[in-house]
Amino acid sequence: MPGLKEILRRGDISIGTWITIGHPDVVEALSTLPLDWLVFDMEHAPLDISLLEIMIMGTRGSNVEPIVRVSWNDMVAIKRTLDLGFRGLMIPYVNTREEAESAVRYSRYPPKGVRGYGPRRAIMYGAYGAQSSLEYYRGFEKELVLIVQIESERAVKQAEDIASVDGVDVLFVGPADLSISLSAPLDYGNPRFVDALKEVLRACEKQGKIPGIHAIDIQQARKWIDMGFRFISISTDIDMLRTAVISMLGNLGRV
């Protein structure tokens, strides 16, 4: 199976979902499905670094790429999560080229960046010797997928500059925050919101980057795919759980 980086290089549509429930069973169960990736949400979900280390183990041996959304575009937060073995990194609320460049520097080793070397779990604690450590250093950046989130009107206006940054792979729209920034809260059919999506798509096409977005359900996912988005998250673990139980209760006449 191709890795996520290869899927993006080929221009294929990739599908994933969000991990917000802090238990490895959820991760392991979802990793048995033909998803391309899972995003572990450290921005809005109650996941800390110690819990994250346990949860990522649920993806081991699967074809699902674990991605972490850090709480902020912060060098220490990025370094600590990458040391756990993540090769996918999502940065929230990136508004300018300079902020995108900072994310690139924080996620890469010298001479391209400022990440300190101490990968720990990412090299399985040194179990395979010094050579594996060197191989990790030399090869990590080739497989790293860096995703920056477009979540404000300002970011949309700067989308082409953000997309032009070498090392950024995906521009990922956070639809809720973007709609609020555009004074059209959660109105995803609002012309201002739709025009903003088109601007992000244009920026990605011009700069050769992948456009991504979150979908609340399968119908919305199909809509975004038809528009041209190729990196699609659908729902979240907790929303899928509630939706399944509501459907069962509905069939029994309880809701």
C-alpha positions in Angstrom: 0.0 0.0 0.0 1.3 3.5 -0.8 2.0 5.9 2.0 0.1 9.1 2.5 2.8 11.2 0.8 2.6 9.0 -2.3 -1.2 9.2 -2.4 -0.9 13.0 -2.3 1.8 13.0 -5.0 -0.5 11.0 -7.3 -3.3 13.4 -6.7 -5.6 10.7 -5.4 -8.5 11.6 -3.1 -7.6 10.7 0.5 -10.1 10.1 3.3 -9.8 10.2 7.0 -11.5 11.1 10.2 -10.8 12.7 13.6 -9.8 11.1 16.9 -11.1 12.9 19.9 -11.9 10.1 22.3 -8.8 9.4 24.4 -8.7 5.6 24.2 -6.5 3.3 22.0 -9.4 1.0 21.3 -11.0 3.7 19.2 -7.8 4.2 17.2 -7.2 0.5 16.8 -10.8 -0.2 15.7 -10.7 2.6 13.1 -7.3 1.5 11.9 -8.8 -1.8 10.7 -10.9 0.1 8.1 -9.7 1.4 4.6 -9.1 4.9 5.8 -6.0 6.8 4.6 -5.4 8.7 7.8 -6.6 9.6 11.3 -6.1 13.1 12.8 -5.4 13.1 16.6 -6.8 16.4 17.8 -4.8 18.1 20.4 -6.4 21.5 19.7 -10.0 20.9 20.7 -10.0 17.4 22.2 -8.7 16.6 25.7 -5.6 14.7 24.4 -2.2 15.3 26.0 1.2 14.1 25.0 1.3 11.1 27.4 -2.1 9.9 26.2 -1.1 10.5 22.6 1.9 8.2 22.9 -0.4 5.3 24.0 -3.0 6.0 21.4 -0.7 6.1 18.3 0.2 2.5 19.1 -3.2 1.5 17.8 -2.2 2.4 14.3 0.9 0.1 14.2 0.7 -2.6 11.6 -2.1 -0.8 9.7 -2.1 1.2 6.5 -3.6 4.2 8.2 -1.3 7.2 8.6 -1.5 8.9 12.0 -1.6 12.7 11.8 -1.5 15.0 14.8 -3.2 18.4 15.0 -1.1 20.3 17.5 -2.6 22.8 19.8 -0.7 25.7 18.1 2.0 26.6 15.7 4.6 26.1 18.4 8.1 24.7 18.2 8.0 22.7 21.4 4.5 21.2 20.7 5.5 20.2 17.2 8.8 18.7 18.3 7.3 16.6 21.1 4.6 15.1 18.9 6.9 14.3 16.0 9.2 12.5 18.4 6.3 10.0 19.1 6.5 8.8 15.5 4.0 10.9 13.7 4.8 11.6 10.0 1.7 13.8 9.5 1.4 17.2 11.1 -1.6 19.6 11.0 -1.1 23.2 12.2 -4.2 25.2 13.1 -4.9 28.9 12.2 -2.2 29.6 9.8 -2.8 33.1 8.4 0.4 34.2 6.6 3.3 33.0 4.6 5.5 33.7 7.6 3.5 31.5 9.9 3.6 28.7 7.3 7.4 29.1 7.0 7.6 28.8 10.8 5.7 25.5 10.7 8.2 24.2 8.2 11.2 25.2 10.3 9.7 23.8 13.5 9.1 20.4 11.8 12.5 19.9 10.2 16.0 19.3 11.4 18.9 21.6 10.6 19.9 22.8 8.2 16.4 23.2 6.9 14.8 23.8 10.3 15.2 24.0 14.0 13.8 20.7 15.3 16.0 19.2 18.0 17.1 15.6 17.6 15.6 13.2 20.1 13.0 11.1 18.3 12.7 8.4 21.0 9.6 6.3 19.9 10.0 7.4 16.3 13.1 5.3 16.1 11.7 2.6 18.5 13.9 3.7 21.3 17.1 2.9 19.4 16.3 -0.8 19.2 17.8 -1.1 15.7 21.0 0.7 16.4 22.7 3.9 15.5 22.2 3.3 11.7 18.5 3.4 12.1 18.8 6.8 13.9 20.8 8.2 11.0 18.3 6.8 8.5 15.4 8.5 10.4 17.3 11.8 10.3 18.0 11.5 6.6 14.6 10.1 5.5 12.0 11.7 7.9 11.4 14.8 5.9 10.8 12.9 2.6 7.7 11.3 4.2 6.5 14.2 6.4 3.1 15.5 5.4 2.6 19.1 6.6 -0.9 20.4 6.6 -1.7 24.1 7.4 -5.2 25.1 8.2 -7.0 28.0 6.5 -9.5 29.2 9.1 -9.9 33.0 8.6 -10.7 35.6 6.0 -7.1 36.8 6.3 -5.8 33.3 5.5 -8.0 33.1 2.4 -6.6 36.4 1.2 -3.0 35.1 1.8 -3.8 31.6 0.5 -1.6 31.8 -2.6 1.4 33.0 -0.5 0.8 30.3 2.1 0.6 27.6 -0.7 3.8 28.8 -2.2 5.8 27.8 0.9 8.1 24.9 0.1 7.4 22.1 2.6 3.7 22.8 2.9 1.7 19.9 1.4 -1.9 20.6 2.1 -4.1 23.6 2.7 -6.9 22.4 4.9 -10.0 24.5 5.4 -11.6 24.5 8.8 -15.1 25.3 7.6 -16.6 26.3 11.0 -14.0 28.8 11.9 -13.8 30.1 8.4 -17.5 30.7 8.1 -17.5 32.5 11.4 -14.6 34.7 10.3 -16.7 35.6 7.2 -19.7 36.6 9.3 -21.6 33.6 8.0 -21.5 31.2 11.0 -21.9 27.6 9.9 -23.7 28.7 6.7 -21.7 26.6 4.3 -23.9 27.7 1.3 -23.3 31.4 1.9 -21.8 33.0 -1.2 -19.0 34.5 0.8 -18.0 31.1 2.1 -18.3 29.4 -1.3 -16.1 32.1 -2.9 -13.5 31.7 -0.1 -13.4 27.9 -0.9 -12.9 28.7 -4.6 -10.0 31.0 -3.7 -8.3 28.3 -1.7 -8.8 25.8 -4.5 -7.3 28.3 -7.0 -4.3 28.9 -4.8 -3.6 25.2 -4.4 -3.9 24.6 -8.1 -1.5 27.4 -9.0 1.1 26.3 -6.4 0.7 22.6 -6.9 -0.6 21.9 -3.4 -3.4 19.7 -2.1 -6.7 21.3 -1.0 -8.4 19.7 2.0 -11.5 20.3 4.1 -13.6 18.8 6.8 -17.1 17.4 6.1 -19.7 16.8 8.7 -21.3 13.9 6.7 -21.0 11.9 3.5 -23.3 14.3 1.6 -21.1 17.2 2.3 -18.0 15.2 1.6 -19.3 14.4 -1.9 -20.0 18.1 -2.4 -16.4 19.1 -1.4 -15.0 16.4 -3.7 -17.0 17.6 -6.6 -15.7 21.1 -6.0 -12.1 19.8 -6.2 -11.0 19.1 -2.7 -8.8 16.0 -2.4 -7.9 15.6 1.3 -11.3 15.0 3.1 -12.0 14.4 6.7 -15.5 13.0 7.4 -17.1 13.4 10.8 -15.4 12.5 14.1 -15.2 9.4 16.2 -17.7 10.7 18.8 -20.1 12.0 16.1 -20.1 8.7 14.3 -20.8 6.9 17.6 -23.7 9.2 18.3 -25.1 8.9 14.8 -25.0 5.1 14.9 -26.8 4.9 18.2 -29.4 7.6 17.1 -30.1 5.5 14.0 -30.6 2.3 16.0 -32.9 4.1 18.5 -34.8 5.6 15.7 -35.5 2.2 14.3 -36.9 1.2 17.7 -39.0 4.3 17.9 -37.1 5.9 20.7 -36.1 9.1 18.9 
